Amino acid sequence: MQKRYLLTPGPTPLPPEVVRSQAQPIIHHRTEEFEQIFAVVRQDLKYVFQTNQDVLILASSGTGAMEAAVTNLHSAEDDVLVISGGKFGQRWGQIASCYGLKPTVIEVEWGQAVDPAKVAQALAQNPQIKTVFCTYSETSTGALIDVKALAAITSKTDTLLVVDSITATGVVPLPMDEWGVDVVISGSQKAFMLPPGLGFITLSKRAWKRTETAKLPSFYFNLTKERKNQVTNQTAYTPAITLIIALKEALELIRKEGLDKVFTRHQRLANATIAGVKALGLELFAAACPSLAVTAVKAPANIDAGKIVKAMKKYGVTIAGGQDHLKGKIFRVSHLGYVDTFDVIIGISALEMALKEAGYAFEMGSGVKAAQEVLLAG
């Protein structure tokens, strides 16, 4: 028998309450029973998204919500600005190009954060840019960008700021109304502590105004139609009923803990993970701007990161490797969602065992000790 520990940046571990809720007999969605559940979920989502705007629930992954942001806010050949500093930043450009938009891309070195001054410069050079697309927490590199600084720039223009916050919502603050962010997107399999299958999207008032003139086609991801239904606690099409019931449980857990404490917990766990890997003599990939959702670590010289991932899995701990050109060069340890003190200790301990197996020279227990010291300090 072997216990398994999931320390990937999606999917993330599920709380027992969430697991149990999915074992209930399914209900019909066109009933008062479902509408009562949906009403609670809609209000609690506003709390987590730190907004007074409606948060729409889509039966899709986060990428579906990203596509909805593109199609509902634009017309063919619109100029847009894409901040690309990782695999998911690249995805914004891919979706925009697919729908005939004209993306200008700010290429950011993977593991780095975009310089807001470059965004301001790009908008000054091309005032026709309709939207800036960015990724708050770049899951592929473990980097976090300064969304507040970007919003301070775009909110003074007619340009919308659309944020992929898929691994940031419920991890770090993003008060979209206060900062002036126009669209925020997330997904169920991250800090929401659910299986994959739900996408979330919320729009500012000026973003909703843009939907009135957008001409790109949309059917399933038509946000105007979806909003019209969801304000009545229904959905335009068949919802993921079981996931929404589970979402109610997960949101209740977040409310019970308190959003500020949720943020503090993620900061604490990230600090402990970072301390642990540094004590082992390893380097962070996004050292200047580390995400609080996932820590990306450079593999030691002459050791394939994939071997570390494989060895840890043998011990029952699943982490993530690098993507695209980072494959074999980095590994990623998540501390996201339903994760706490001893998940970090177990993760660092398994990492030490994997490194020792790979022939890396270090003092056994040094990483665990460093992580423990941070966790003890609170």
SVG drawing of the C-alpha trace seen along z (x, -y; Angstrom):
<svg xmlns="http://www.w3.org/2000/svg" viewBox="-38 -58 66 60">
<polyline fill="none" stroke="black" stroke-width="0.4" points="0.0,0.0 1.2,-3.5 -0.3,-6.8 -0.3,-9.4 0.3,-13.1 -0.6,-15.5 1.6,-18.5 1.0,-19.6 -0.4,-23.1 -3.6,-21.5 -5.3,-19.4 -4.9,-19.9 -5.9,-17.8 -9.6,-17.7 -11.0,-18.3 -13.0,-15.4 -16.1,-17.5 -15.7,-18.2 -15.2,-14.5 -18.2,-13.4 -20.5,-16.0 -19.8,-14.4 -21.1,-11.0 -24.6,-12.4 -27.4,-11.4 -27.5,-13.9 -30.3,-16.4 -31.9,-18.1 -30.7,-21.5 -34.0,-23.0 -35.3,-22.8 -35.6,-25.1 -33.2,-22.9 -30.4,-23.6 -31.3,-27.3 -30.9,-27.6 -27.4,-26.0 -26.5,-28.2 -27.6,-31.4 -25.2,-30.6 -22.4,-29.8 -22.8,-33.0 -22.5,-35.1 -19.5,-33.2 -17.7,-33.5 -17.9,-37.3 -16.3,-37.0 -13.3,-35.0 -13.0,-37.1 -13.1,-40.3 -15.7,-41.9 -19.3,-43.2 -19.7,-42.0 -21.3,-38.8 -18.9,-35.8 -20.1,-33.5 -19.6,-29.7 -18.8,-27.8 -18.8,-24.1 -15.2,-24.1 -11.6,-24.4 -10.0,-27.8 -9.1,-27.9 -12.8,-28.0 -13.1,-31.1 -10.0,-32.6 -11.7,-31.9 -14.9,-33.5 -12.9,-36.7 -11.5,-36.9 -14.8,-36.2 -17.1,-38.4 -15.0,-41.5 -13.6,-41.8 -14.3,-42.1 -12.1,-40.7 -8.8,-42.4 -8.9,-44.2 -5.4,-45.2 -4.6,-43.5 -1.5,-43.3 -0.3,-39.9 2.2,-39.6 3.9,-36.3 6.3,-35.0 5.4,-31.3 3.2,-28.6 -0.1,-30.2 0.9,-33.7 1.5,-32.2 -2.0,-30.7 -3.5,-34.2 -1.7,-34.9 -2.8,-31.6 -6.5,-32.2 -6.4,-35.8 -4.8,-34.7 -7.3,-31.9 -10.1,-34.4 -8.5,-36.9 -7.3,-39.5 -3.9,-41.2 -1.8,-40.6 1.3,-42.6 3.4,-40.4 5.6,-41.5 8.0,-38.6 9.2,-38.2 12.0,-35.8 10.5,-32.8 10.8,-33.1 10.7,-36.9 7.9,-39.4 6.9,-41.9 8.1,-45.5 4.9,-47.6 6.8,-50.5 6.9,-48.3 3.2,-47.9 2.7,-51.7 5.1,-52.3 3.2,-49.8 -0.1,-51.4 1.3,-54.9 2.7,-53.7 -0.6,-52.1 -3.6,-53.7 -5.8,-51.4 -5.0,-48.4 -8.3,-47.2 -7.1,-44.8 -4.1,-43.8 -4.0,-40.0 -1.8,-38.9 -1.2,-35.9 -1.0,-36.8 0.6,-33.6 2.4,-31.9 2.1,-28.2 4.7,-27.0 7.5,-29.1 6.4,-29.9 6.5,-33.6 4.1,-36.3 3.5,-39.6 2.4,-43.0 -1.2,-43.1 -1.9,-46.2 0.7,-48.2 -0.7,-47.1 -4.2,-48.1 -3.0,-51.5 -1.9,-51.9 -4.9,-50.5 -7.5,-52.1 -6.4,-55.5 -7.1,-54.5 -9.9,-52.8 -7.9,-49.6 -9.2,-46.7 -7.0,-44.5 -7.9,-40.8 -6.2,-38.7 -5.6,-34.9 -5.8,-34.4 -6.2,-30.6 -3.5,-29.8 -3.7,-33.1 -7.3,-33.6 -7.7,-32.3 -3.9,-32.5 -2.9,-36.2 -5.1,-39.3 -6.8,-40.6 -9.4,-43.1 -10.5,-43.8 -12.9,-46.6 -10.4,-48.5 -7.5,-48.0 -9.5,-48.6 -9.0,-45.2 -11.6,-44.5 -11.7,-40.7 -10.6,-38.0 -10.5,-34.3 -9.9,-31.2 -10.6,-27.5 -11.9,-24.9 -8.9,-22.6 -6.6,-25.1 -7.3,-27.0 -11.0,-26.2 -10.0,-22.6 -12.2,-20.9 -11.8,-18.5 -11.2,-20.1 -14.4,-21.1 -15.4,-24.6 -14.2,-27.9 -14.9,-31.2 -15.0,-34.7 -16.0,-38.1 -16.3,-41.4 -16.1,-45.0 -18.8,-47.4 -16.7,-48.8 -15.9,-45.3 -19.7,-44.5 -20.1,-47.7 -17.5,-46.4 -19.6,-43.2 -22.3,-45.3 -20.2,-46.2 -18.1,-43.0 -18.8,-41.2 -16.8,-37.9 -19.2,-34.9 -19.9,-33.1 -22.6,-30.5 -21.8,-28.2 -19.5,-30.9 -21.9,-33.8 -21.4,-35.7 -24.4,-38.0 -26.7,-35.0 -25.0,-33.3 -25.3,-36.3 -29.0,-36.7 -29.6,-33.2 -27.2,-33.1 -28.7,-36.2 -31.8,-34.1 -29.7,-31.2 -29.9,-29.2 -27.5,-28.5 -27.9,-28.9 -27.0,-25.2 -26.7,-22.1 -24.3,-22.9 -21.8,-20.6 -24.3,-19.9 -22.1,-17.8 -19.1,-20.2 -21.3,-23.1 -22.6,-21.2 -19.0,-20.5 -18.1,-24.1 -20.6,-25.2 -18.7,-23.0 -15.3,-24.4 -16.4,-28.0 -17.9,-27.4 -14.5,-26.1 -12.8,-29.3 -15.3,-31.5 -14.8,-29.7 -11.0,-30.1 -11.3,-33.7 -9.8,-35.0 -7.0,-37.0 -6.0,-33.8 -6.1,-31.9 -3.7,-34.4 -1.5,-34.2 -1.4,-30.4 -0.3,-30.3 2.5,-32.9 3.7,-30.8 3.7,-27.6 5.5,-29.2 8.1,-30.7 8.7,-27.3 9.0,-25.6 11.5,-28.2 13.5,-27.9 13.6,-24.2 14.9,-24.1 17.4,-26.8 18.8,-25.0 19.5,-22.1 21.6,-24.3 19.0,-24.6 18.0,-27.7 14.5,-29.1 13.7,-29.5 11.6,-32.7 13.8,-34.0 12.9,-37.6 9.1,-37.1 8.1,-33.8 4.5,-32.7 2.8,-31.7 1.0,-28.9 3.9,-26.9 7.6,-27.0 9.7,-26.3 13.2,-24.9 16.2,-24.5 17.4,-20.9 21.0,-20.5 23.7,-20.4 23.9,-17.1 20.6,-15.8 17.5,-15.6 14.5,-17.2 12.3,-14.4 14.2,-11.9 13.5,-13.9 9.8,-14.0 9.8,-10.2 11.7,-9.4 9.3,-11.4 6.3,-9.7 7.9,-6.4 7.7,-7.6 4.1,-8.6 4.5,-12.3 3.4,-13.7 4.9,-17.1 5.2,-18.7 8.1,-18.9 9.0,-21.6 7.1,-22.3 8.4,-23.0 12.0,-24.1 12.1,-23.8 11.4,-20.0 14.2,-18.3 15.5,-21.6 13.1,-22.5 10.6,-20.8 7.6,-22.5 6.3,-21.9 2.8,-23.2 1.5,-24.6 -1.9,-25.5 -5.4,-25.0 -6.1,-22.2 -2.4,-22.1 -1.0,-22.8 2.1,-22.4 2.9,-18.8 2.2,-18.6 5.2,-20.9 7.3,-18.8 6.4,-15.6 7.2,-17.3 10.6,-18.5 11.4,-15.2 10.5,-13.3 12.6,-15.7 15.6,-15.0 15.2,-11.3 14.9,-11.8 18.0,-14.0 20.0,-11.5 18.9,-8.8 20.1,-10.9 23.5,-11.3 23.3,-14.9 25.5,-15.9 23.9,-17.6 23.2,-17.1 20.1,-15.0 17.5,-16.7 18.8,-20.3 15.8,-21.1 13.3,-19.7 14.9,-21.6 14.8,-24.9 11.2,-24.4 10.3,-23.5 11.9,-26.6 9.8,-28.8 6.7,-26.9 7.4,-27.1 7.9,-30.9 4.4,-31.1"/>
</svg>
